[in-house]
């Protein structure tokens, strides 16, 4: 049986408590335990001079291998091209996208270093699985070094429309590099369609049956594989002692008020300012609900060295302060805005306590918070998921209350509808939602992609 070599920007430590592991880590660690192999990536640390030294760690049947990067690598590859060029562009924020030659050269250099360093770890029959926008050209670098293994790539974020991608100076080279892979996976059919539109329009590509796509002498399989969560474990977490404690804390602090919860990284793609504006419109339009409901927004900081994120935090600080100043009473504050993260079992309890889950990104590859909220609910008294129509999860969860996050009126109406929704409707919607979250969980996603990669014939060519 083939081993699995996983390559991603960051690597989950095998010693991390299971409660602190995200769904992706759980799935990949389980696949690695089953197949054997190694998970390779950046340690998160910097070094004065890149040496290629690999830090190995073993535990629970899994081997991880990490490298340190130079400070310049971190600035140009991670803070630069990955997070100031590709991230905003792929989330439709061309206004925030920075095109710097140093960024692109750093991105190319680090991917080349990744390929050269991981090469000795790859055995002839291994399956190689590369993850996310940090490493789009990594497959091409591996091919240059003579790797003939089956290599797959999965994109965790959206793929932009062709008109936006054309603004990237190196757009053609970036997309052509993806044809070094054998299987390329996207979260939704929309993102796959955007990729195929570019390939057929700009590269004279030919789309065949069953997802086969040909450009020049290379044929790859392009598929839709939406990622899920570790549903069974998360449902157990929602019934744990820690979850029950956090739920009771929420009930005690709510003093009978209905909780609306949002949990997001502090990122412009999450639509937090628009969410605050929608909630503010709700308070203004429904004075009868004032004092009877409150919103808890948990937003841990991310990428704090990037100016844009500092601006987001300052804006949200200002908005929450203004809304609270306008609508608070002596015994009620409409928004609780918290800039820190919490363990997943604690979050599960918070989700269960919330009458409404507000998941309204402006654009998201998937959004697993939406699925976690569903998995955490009490089957006898479930809350209501309000979900952005622009989240990848909307394709799988149509029984959520779908909204346009750019419209304060729609957000306001959706909150009012959710708070008034009868129990029978809440249960009927939740049952359909949880059915999908259970069936298409993270292990389903992992097996779906690996099966597709294993099924690719050797040396697929046009």
C-alpha positions, -999 to 999 in steps of 0.1 A, spaced: 0 0 0 13 35 -9 24 58 18 11 94 20 33 124 20 14 155 30 29 190 23 14 222 37 25 255 50 20 246 87 21 212 103 0 200 132 21 187 161 15 151 169 17 161 206 -11 187 204 -41 178 226 -69 163 204 -93 191 216 -70 217 200 -67 200 166 -88 213 138 -108 191 114 -80 192 87 -54 180 112 -76 152 125 -83 139 89 -47 141 77 -33 126 109 -58 97 106 -49 92 70 -12 92 78 -17 67 106 -35 44 82 -12 47 53 21 57 69 42 85 56 51 120 67 36 154 71 61 181 59 59 219 62 72 251 79 78 250 116 65 286 121 100 296 133 127 317 115 164 312 113 193 335 103 203 313 74 183 286 57 201 252 60 174 227 49 177 210 83 146 190 90 131 187 125 115 153 128 88 144 154 72 111 158 42 101 179 9 82 176 20 64 145 27 97 126 60 114 115 61 151 110 90 170 94 94 208 96 119 233 85 127 269 96 127 297 71 147 329 69 131 361 80 132 373 44 114 341 33 87 348 60 83 384 49 81 377 11 66 343 9 41 342 38 33 378 48 39 389 12 28 368 -17 6 344 1 -12 368 24 -10 402 6 -13 390 -30 -30 356 -33 -53 357 -3 -70 390 -10 -71 383 -48 -86 349 -44 -112 364 -19 -123 389 -46 -106 418 -28 -85 432 -57 -86 466 -39 -64 451 -12 -41 431 -34 -4 441 -34 17 432 -65 53 433 -55 81 416 -75 99 408 -42 68 389 -30 66 367 -61 103 359 -61 102 350 -24 72 328 -31 90 310 -59 122 306 -37 104 291 -8 85 266 -29 117 256 -46 133 251 -11 103 231 0 107 208 -30 144 203 -26 141 196 11 112 172 10 127 153 -20 147 128 0 117 119 21 96 108 -10 97 71 -18 89 58 -53 54 46 -45 43 74 -22 12 95 -29 21 132 -25 -7 156 -14 0 193 -15 -23 218 3 -34 253 -3 -25 286 -19 9 288 -2 22 260 -25 5 262 -59 38 258 -78 53 231 -55 42 202 -78 61 218 -107 92 221 -86 90 185 -76 86 174 -113 117 195 -122 136 174 -96 125 142 -113 95 132 -90 72 109 -110 49 100 -81 12 108 -82 8 143 -68 -24 159 -58 -33 195 -49 -62 208 -28 -72 245 -26 -88 254 7 -99 289 -4 -120 302 -34 -107 303 -69 -113 338 -84 -132 347 -116 -110 350 -146 -114 388 -148 -98 391 -114 -71 365 -119 -59 383 -150 -48 412 -128 -21 389 -113 11 396 -133 21 360 -133 -13 345 -136 -5 323 -166 26 307 -150 7 301 -118 -21 282 -135 2 263 -159 21 251 -128 -10 233 -116 -8 210 -146 22 194 -129 -3 177 -105 -24 147 -113 -55 157 -93 -65 192 -84 -94 196 -59 -117 226 -52 -142 232 -24 -172 240 -47 -184 236 -82 -183 274 -86 -146 275 -78 -140 246 -102 -160 263 -130 -139 295 -126 -107 275 -129 -120 257 -160 -131 290 -175 -96 304 -172 -80 272 -186 -102 271 -217 -101 308 -223 -64 316 -216 -46 283 -221 -66 267 -249 -74 239 -225 -98 211 -234 -123 198 -208 -132 162 -213 -155 138 -195 -153 129 -158 -132 160 -148 -102 154 -171 -87 186 -183 -59 189 -209 -34 217 -216 -6 209 -240 8 175 -232 -5 173 -197 -39 160 -185 -51 163 -150 -83 155 -131 -101 185 -116 -127 176 -90 -149 191 -64 -142 178 -29 -159 199 -2 -141 196 32 -160 187 63 -155 186 101 -148 156 124 -186 155 131 -188 126 155 -160 140 177 -175 174 177 -209 161 187 -192 144 216 -174 176 225 -208 194 227 -218 170 254 -185 171 273 -181 185 308 -162 215 294 -190 222 269 -217 219 295 -197 243 317 -193 269 290 -230 266 280 -240 272 316 -217 302 318 -235 316 287 -269 310 302 -260 326 335 -245 357 319 -274 360 294 -300 362 322 -328 350 299 -317 368 268 -312 350 234 -276 347 222 -265 353 187 -229 340 182 -202 346 156 -168 329 157 -142 341 131 -106 349 125 -100 386 124 -100 388 86 -117 411 60 -130 380 42 -152 372 72 -174 402 67 -173 413 104 -179 450 98 -209 441 75 -222 418 102 -220 445 129 -238 468 105 -265 442 99 -270 437 136 -271 474 142 -298 477 115 -317 449 134 -315 469 167 -327 500 150 -356 482 131 -368 460 159 -368 481 191 -390 454 208 -360 430 208 -336 455 225 -327 441 259 -339 406 249 -310 396 227 -272 400 226 -245 392 201 -212 376 211 -185 380 184 -153 360 190 -126 372 167 -90 360 175 -64 382 157 -45 369 127 -16 382 106 -11 411 130 20 423 111 -1 431 80 -14 467 80 -48 457 66 -55 435 97 -46 463 121 -71 485 103 -98 459 106 -93 456 143 -94 493 148 -126 496 127 -144 468 146 -133 483 179 -148 516 168 -181 500 155 -187 479 186 -181 508 208 -204 530 188 -232 504 187 -229 497 224 -229 535 232 -260 540 211 -281 511 223 -269 499 257 -290 502 288 -279 501 324 -284 463 325 -278 453 289 -249 456 264 -259 445 228 -225 434 216 -198 414 234 -167 416 212 -138 393 223 -104 392 206 -92 358 218 -96 322 209 -111 294 229 -106 256 230 -129 237 207 -149 220 235 -156 254 251 -167 267 217 -190 237 213 -208 247 245 -211 283 233 -226 272 200 -251 250 218 -262 279 240 -267 302 210 -302 306 195 -286 319 163 -253 312 146 -243 341 125 -218 329 98 -217 356 72 -184 358 53 -181 380 22 -163 351 5 -151 318 20 -137 286 5 -159 266 29 -164 279 64 -162 251 90 -177 272 118 -210 268 101 -207 230 103 -195 231 138 -225 252 149 -248 226 134 -230 197 150 -231 213 184 -269 218 186 -293 201 209 -315 179 187 -346 187 208 -340 225 208 -316 234 179 -306 270 171 -308 286 136 -279 289 113 -277 322 93 -252 316 65 -238 338 38 -247 327 3 -211 334 -6 -196 308 18 -186 275 2 -207 257 28 -239 272 14 -238 247 -15 -240 218 11 -263 236 36 -292 251 17 -315 246 47 -297 273 66 -312 308 64 -291 321 35 -283 358 33 -264 384 12 -239 397 38 -235 430 19 -272 439 27 -279 452 62 -316 448 56 -313 411 47 -291 405 77 -316 423 99 -346 404 85 -327 371 88 -320 377 125 -356 386 132 -368 355 113 -344 332 132 -354 345 166 -391 340 159 -387 307 141 -410 280 156 -394 249 171 -409 225 145 -392 245 117 -360 248 136 -359 210 141 -368 203 104 -341 226 91 -315 212 116 -322 176 107 -314 182 71 -283 202 80 -269 176 104 -275 149 79 -251 165 54 -226 174 81 -225 138 93 -224 122 59 -198 145 43 -174 148 72 -137 154 71 -129 117 67 -153 114 38 -135 144 22 -100 129 28 -110 95 14 -127 111 -16 -95 129 -26 -71 101 -19 -92 77 -38 -93 100 -68 -55 103 -67 -49 66 -63 -72 60 -94 -52 82 -117 -33 61 -143 5 64 -143 19 93 -164 -14 107 -176 -8 126 -208 -29 140 -237 
